[in-house]
C-alpha cells in the first residue's frame, strides 16, 4: 500500500469494479479521494469489495452523496432514508421527537455506509428552505435557521455515533436562488446582511467539512463561492471554520465561469479549497493529472487526513444485531412510511 498523503483531487470511477486506468489514477499523488455514484453500486457485497480494493491501494477518502430522499446513491440493500424536510416537519409537530429522529437518521446513514467501507457522506444540507429553489426543495430541513441548526446538529451527532464526520453544504447558502447550479449559473443578489440566516448554521455547528456552492453572491465577488478567495477567507477567518473545504462538482455548469477543467482546479485551489471534486468527466481528469502541477499545501492534506482517521466500523452482520441500530431503524421507518 502506498502511504502518500491525500492529494487535493477527488475523482470518480467508471463502473462497479476498478479498471487498470482507475488504479493508476487513484495512486496519483494529486488524488486524495473517490466519490461513488449509483453506477458504481450493484449490491452490498460488490460495494464492500470495491471499497476494500480502493482502500488497499492507499489511504483515500471514499465519499458519496447519501443524504436521504431523492439524493441517496445506494438504495437496494440500504435503508431508505427520508428527505430532510420530513424531519423538519416532525420537529414542528414535536421538537424533542424531531431531534431524536434526526439523530437516528444520521446514525443509520453513517453506520450502514461505514459497514460497507464508505468513509464519508456529503451531508447535512444546511440550505434554508425559501421555497422556489429548483435543486434544494425538500433536501432542506426548514426555513428557520434555528431549526436548521438544531436538526443538523442532531443529525451530526448521529453521524459521529455511526463513525462519520459531517459536511455542511452548500456554503454560504443555495436555498434562496431559483436556478439549479448543475445546469445554470445562479446569482444571489442580496446584500451580505440579508444572508445572516443562511450563514448562521456554519457559524454555530461543529462541522468537519464544508462544501462551497457554485453560486455568485454579488455582494461579495464576481466569482462563485468555490472560486472566491474572499468567500473562503471569510469562512476561515470570520466564520472560524477549521475543517476541510470541498468544492461542489467542478463539472457542473455553474463552474464554467472560469473556463476549462484545468482553469477550474487551479482557481479553486488558489481560492483556498482543500479538496476539488472532478466528476463525470474522465477525459478532464486525465488532462488535470497530466497538466496541473500545484505546490501542495501539507496543512490541507492534514485536514483531509483527519477525515480518514475514524475508528474501525462494525461489519454489516454485527451492525444488524445492535439494539441501537434496530431502534433507529424503527424511527426511520416511521418517517418514510
Secondary structure as the mmCIF struct_conf table of DSSP 4:
data_model
#
loop_
_struct_conf.conf_type_id
_struct_conf.id
_struct_conf.beg_label_comp_id
_struct_conf.beg_label_asym_id
_struct_conf.beg_label_seq_id
_struct_conf.end_label_comp_id
_struct_conf.end_label_asym_id
_struct_conf.end_label_seq_id
STRN STRN1 UNK A 2 UNK A 2
HELX_LH_PP_P HELX_LH_PP_P1 UNK A 4 UNK A 6
BEND BEND1 UNK A 8 UNK A 8
STRN STRN2 UNK A 9 UNK A 11
BEND BEND2 UNK A 14 UNK A 17
HELX_RH_AL_P HELX_RH_AL_P1 UNK A 20 UNK A 26
TURN_TY1_P TURN_TY1_P1 UNK A 27 UNK A 27
BEND BEND3 UNK A 28 UNK A 28
TURN_TY1_P TURN_TY1_P2 UNK A 29 UNK A 30
STRN STRN3 UNK A 31 UNK A 36
HELX_RH_3T_P HELX_RH_3T_P1 UNK A 38 UNK A 40
BEND BEND4 UNK A 42 UNK A 42
HELX_RH_AL_P HELX_RH_AL_P2 UNK A 44 UNK A 57
STRN STRN4 UNK A 58 UNK A 58
STRN STRN5 UNK A 61 UNK A 64
STRN STRN6 UNK A 66 UNK A 68
TURN_TY1_P TURN_TY1_P3 UNK A 69 UNK A 70
STRN STRN7 UNK A 71 UNK A 72
BEND BEND5 UNK A 73 UNK A 73
TURN_TY1_P TURN_TY1_P4 UNK A 76 UNK A 77
BEND BEND6 UNK A 78 UNK A 78
HELX_LH_PP_P HELX_LH_PP_P2 UNK A 79 UNK A 83
HELX_RH_AL_P HELX_RH_AL_P3 UNK A 84 UNK A 93
HELX_RH_AL_P HELX_RH_AL_P4 UNK A 95 UNK A 115
TURN_TY1_P TURN_TY1_P5 UNK A 116 UNK A 117
STRN STRN8 UNK A 120 UNK A 121
STRN STRN9 UNK A 125 UNK A 125
BEND BEND7 UNK A 131 UNK A 131
BEND BEND8 UNK A 134 UNK A 136
HELX_RH_3T_P HELX_RH_3T_P2 UNK A 137 UNK A 139
BEND BEND9 UNK A 140 UNK A 140
BEND BEND10 UNK A 143 UNK A 144
HELX_RH_AL_P HELX_RH_AL_P5 UNK A 145 UNK A 161
TURN_TY1_P TURN_TY1_P6 UNK A 162 UNK A 163
STRN STRN10 UNK A 167 UNK A 171
TURN_TY1_P TURN_TY1_P7 UNK A 172 UNK A 172
BEND BEND11 UNK A 175 UNK A 176
BEND BEND12 UNK A 179 UNK A 179
TURN_TY1_P TURN_TY1_P8 UNK A 181 UNK A 183
BEND BEND13 UNK A 184 UNK A 184
STRN STRN11 UNK A 186 UNK A 188
HELX_RH_3T_P HELX_RH_3T_P3 UNK A 192 UNK A 195
HELX_RH_AL_P HELX_RH_AL_P6 UNK A 196 UNK A 204
BEND BEND14 UNK A 205 UNK A 205
BEND BEND15 UNK A 208 UNK A 208
STRN STRN12 UNK A 209 UNK A 212
BEND BEND16 UNK A 214 UNK A 214
STRN STRN13 UNK A 215 UNK A 217
TURN_TY1_P TURN_TY1_P9 UNK A 218 UNK A 220
BEND BEND17 UNK A 222 UNK A 223
STRN STRN14 UNK A 224 UNK A 224
HELX_RH_3T_P HELX_RH_3T_P4 UNK A 225 UNK A 227
HELX_RH_AL_P HELX_RH_AL_P7 UNK A 229 UNK A 237
TURN_TY1_P TURN_TY1_P10 UNK A 238 UNK A 238
BEND BEND18 UNK A 239 UNK A 239
BEND BEND19 UNK A 243 UNK A 243
STRN STRN15 UNK A 244 UNK A 247
HELX_LH_PP_P HELX_LH_PP_P3 UNK A 248 UNK A 249
TURN_TY1_P TURN_TY1_P11 UNK A 250 UNK A 251
BEND BEND20 UNK A 252 UNK A 252
HELX_RH_3T_P HELX_RH_3T_P5 UNK A 253 UNK A 258
BEND BEND21 UNK A 260 UNK A 260
HELX_RH_AL_P HELX_RH_AL_P8 UNK A 261 UNK A 271
TURN_TY1_P TURN_TY1_P12 UNK A 272 UNK A 272
BEND BEND22 UNK A 274 UNK A 274
STRN STRN16 UNK A 275 UNK A 275
STRN STRN17 UNK A 276 UNK A 278
BEND BEND23 UNK A 280 UNK A 280
HELX_RH_AL_P HELX_RH_AL_P9 UNK A 282 UNK A 291
HELX_RH_AL_P HELX_RH_AL_P10 UNK A 298 UNK A 308
HELX_LH_PP_P HELX_LH_PP_P4 UNK A 310 UNK A 314
HELX_RH_AL_P HELX_RH_AL_P11 UNK A 316 UNK A 320
TURN_TY1_P TURN_TY1_P13 UNK A 321 UNK A 321
HELX_RH_AL_P HELX_RH_AL_P12 UNK A 323 UNK A 336
#
